[in-house]
Amino acid sequence: MSRSEHPVARNGQHRSDQGGFGRVASLGGGVIGRSWTALFLAAGKSVAVFDPDPEAEARVRRAVEDAWPTLTRLGLTEHGDPDGLHFCADPRQAVEGAGFVQESVPERTALKHEVYAAVEPALGDGTVVASSASGLTLTEMQRGWRDPARFVLGHPFNPPHLVPLVEVMGNERTAPGVVDRARAFYESVGKVTIEVRREVPGHVANRLQAALWREAIHLVNEGVAGVEDVDTAVSAGPGLRWATTGPTQLFHLGAGDGGLAAFCERYADSFNRWFDSLGRPHLDRATAERLVAGLRPISEAHSVDELSHRRDELITGVLALLRNGPRSPS
Ligand SMILES: NC(=O)c1ccc[n+]([C@@H]2O[C@H](COP(=O)([O-])OP(=O)(O)OC[C@H]3O[C@@H](n4cnc5c(N)ncnc54)[C@H](O)[C@@H]3O)[C@@H](O)[C@H]2O)c1
């Protein structure tokens, strides 16, 4: 694969103010909102933040400071200015004059509706509003709007300043072109977008994570392997390949020159047998306790902060390589 073919590399060079979105508003300065804010600032946006928690401003400023060296290492701060950050006393003030609004308030339908009702009258004509929601559906959130034409799902992966993926979704109540404009905005700040075409719980990527974790739990429950070994089987095996491309393209490379068609023919019986024997565990209390016990050698040896730091350092290294790595011979 040539470097330019990888979506991360393709979106590595963001353009300042691509698509003319101008100022950005970030509603909610929690785990997700403050990470979004750091990314938007790095991309040269002026960012207005509203969060009613009096501690939020200090937390957001600290998060921006912490994220900046990583964003710089990834080449994402060329146009950036951490001083472009402004805190607002109410959500209307934050969205006034903003071309793009990212909503990252807690995952409660009534609260999200309250926020939409508050900001809707203050939005400019062309402003696009996206929700970070992981669990709520677009339809549920649209009920909080008088007119949801400008509103899309813009679901990131934690932490949004680091993990490139954003899942964007509109539906028949979304105005034509709004999904494309949202995708153009995200790509202008260095993100990689996909479009979710139909409403399903968990969108796309969380469903994929759930499918894999379900089988990981099944293998532990059945005594096939321990928690640490199952994790290693992912991170030291297929997980490494998945950072370069997805499973279907990888299998295209798994049966020589015949490509994917040959792979399907050769391995259909094996996969169908495996599909038929996959587990359907539930994350009940006993299962959770088994997983927690299985992880204890790691969780007792290292703090969550240490493990998170290591994860983020390694992700940064992989991303830097994907952006700047060797081109394939042409
Ligand atoms: N945490 C994750 O891993 C993750 C990943 C992807 C998407 N999301 C989604 O992002 C959204 C935010 O999640 P989070 O993890 O950042 O939650 P969080 O609880 O860390 O942060 C929410 C923030 O919103 C603030 N808030 C409360 N009421 C508000 C209001 N009326 N207006 C503005 N701000 C308000 C809170 O003070 C808090 O700082 C949720 O919809 C969640 O599903 C979370």
The ligand as an SDF file (V2000), in Angstrom:
LIG
                    3D

 44 48  0  0  0  0  0  0  0  0999 V2000
  -15.8560    8.6040   27.1130 N   0  0  0  0  0  0  0  0  0  0  0  0
  -15.7960    7.9500   25.9690 C   0  0  0  0  0  0  0  0  0  0  0  0
  -15.0250    6.9840   25.8150 O   0  0  0  0  0  0  0  0  0  0  0  0
  -16.6290    8.3800   24.7970 C   0  0  0  0  0  0  0  0  0  0  0  0
  -16.2240    8.0110   23.5010 C   0  0  0  0  0  0  0  0  0  0  0  0
  -16.9540    8.4900   22.3970 C   0  0  0  0  0  0  0  0  0  0  0  0
  -18.0810    9.2850   22.6140 C   0  0  0  0  0  0  0  0  0  0  0  0
  -18.4620    9.6120   23.8840 N   0  0  0  0  0  0  0  0  0  0  0  0
  -19.6540   10.4650   24.0530 C   0  0  0  0  0  0  0  0  0  0  0  0
  -19.2440   11.8020   24.3390 O   0  0  0  0  0  0  0  0  0  0  0  0
  -20.2280   12.4390   25.1470 C   0  0  0  0  0  0  0  0  0  0  0  0
  -19.5480   13.0130   26.3880 C   0  0  0  0  0  0  0  0  0  0  0  0
  -18.9720   11.9560   27.1090 O   0  0  0  0  0  0  0  0  0  0  0  0
  -17.7580   12.1980   28.1480 P   0  0  0  0  0  0  0  0  0  0  0  0
  -17.1380   10.8770   28.3480 O   0  0  0  0  0  0  0  0  0  0  0  0
  -16.9290   13.3500   27.7010 O   0  0  0  0  0  0  0  0  0  0  0  0
  -18.5840   12.6250   29.4550 O   0  0  0  0  0  0  0  0  0  0  0  0
  -18.0420   13.4350   30.7200 P   0  0  0  0  0  0  0  0  0  0  0  0
  -19.0090   13.1720   31.8080 O   0  0  0  0  0  0  0  0  0  0  0  0
  -16.5890   13.1980   30.9230 O   0  0  0  0  0  0  0  0  0  0  0  0
  -18.1840   14.9650   30.2630 O   0  0  0  0  0  0  0  0  0  0  0  0
  -19.3970   15.6190   30.0730 C   0  0  0  0  0  0  0  0  0  0  0  0
  -19.1750   17.0940   30.3630 C   0  0  0  0  0  0  0  0  0  0  0  0
  -20.3780   17.7920   30.0170 O   0  0  0  0  0  0  0  0  0  0  0  0
  -20.5860   18.7960   30.9940 C   0  0  0  0  0  0  0  0  0  0  0  0
  -21.9890   19.2090   30.9780 N   0  0  0  0  0  0  0  0  0  0  0  0
  -23.0170   18.8080   31.7800 C   0  0  0  0  0  0  0  0  0  0  0  0
  -24.1340   19.4840   31.4340 N   0  0  0  0  0  0  0  0  0  0  0  0
  -23.8050   20.2930   30.3920 C   0  0  0  0  0  0  0  0  0  0  0  0
  -24.5350   21.2600   29.6190 C   0  0  0  0  0  0  0  0  0  0  0  0
  -25.8260   21.4910   29.8270 N   0  0  0  0  0  0  0  0  0  0  0  0
  -23.8730   21.9160   28.6460 N   0  0  0  0  0  0  0  0  0  0  0  0
  -22.5530   21.7250   28.4220 C   0  0  0  0  0  0  0  0  0  0  0  0
  -21.8160   20.8410   29.1410 N   0  0  0  0  0  0  0  0  0  0  0  0
  -22.4490   20.1360   30.1040 C   0  0  0  0  0  0  0  0  0  0  0  0
  -20.1380   18.1520   32.2950 C   0  0  0  0  0  0  0  0  0  0  0  0
  -19.8590   19.1530   33.2920 O   0  0  0  0  0  0  0  0  0  0  0  0
  -18.8920   17.3840   31.8540 C   0  0  0  0  0  0  0  0  0  0  0  0
  -17.7130   18.1710   31.9750 O   0  0  0  0  0  0  0  0  0  0  0  0
  -21.2940   11.3820   25.4440 C   0  0  0  0  0  0  0  0  0  0  0  0
  -22.3700   11.5300   24.5470 O   0  0  0  0  0  0  0  0  0  0  0  0
  -20.5550   10.0810   25.1930 C   0  0  0  0  0  0  0  0  0  0  0  0
  -21.4020    9.0320   24.7900 O   0  0  0  0  0  0  0  0  0  0  0  0
  -17.7580    9.2030   24.9720 C   0  0  0  0  0  0  0  0  0  0  0  0
  1  2  1  0
  2  3  2  0
  2  4  1  0
  4  5  1  0
  4 44  2  0
  5  6  2  0
  6  7  1  0
  7  8  2  0
  8  9  1  0
  8 44  1  0
  9 10  1  0
  9 42  1  0
 10 11  1  0
 11 12  1  0
 11 40  1  0
 12 13  1  0
 13 14  1  0
 14 15  2  0
 14 16  1  0
 14 17  1  0
 17 18  1  0
 18 19  2  0
 18 20  1  0
 18 21  1  0
 21 22  1  0
 22 23  1  0
 23 24  1  0
 23 38  1  0
 24 25  1  0
 25 26  1  0
 25 36  1  0
 26 27  1  0
 26 35  1  0
 27 28  2  0
 28 29  1  0
 29 30  1  0
 29 35  2  0
 30 31  1  0
 30 32  2  0
 32 33  1  0
 33 34  2  0
 34 35  1  0
 36 37  1  0
 36 38  1  0
 38 39  1  0
 40 41  1  0
 40 42  1  0
 42 43  1  0
M  CHG  2   8   1  16  -1
M  END
$$$$
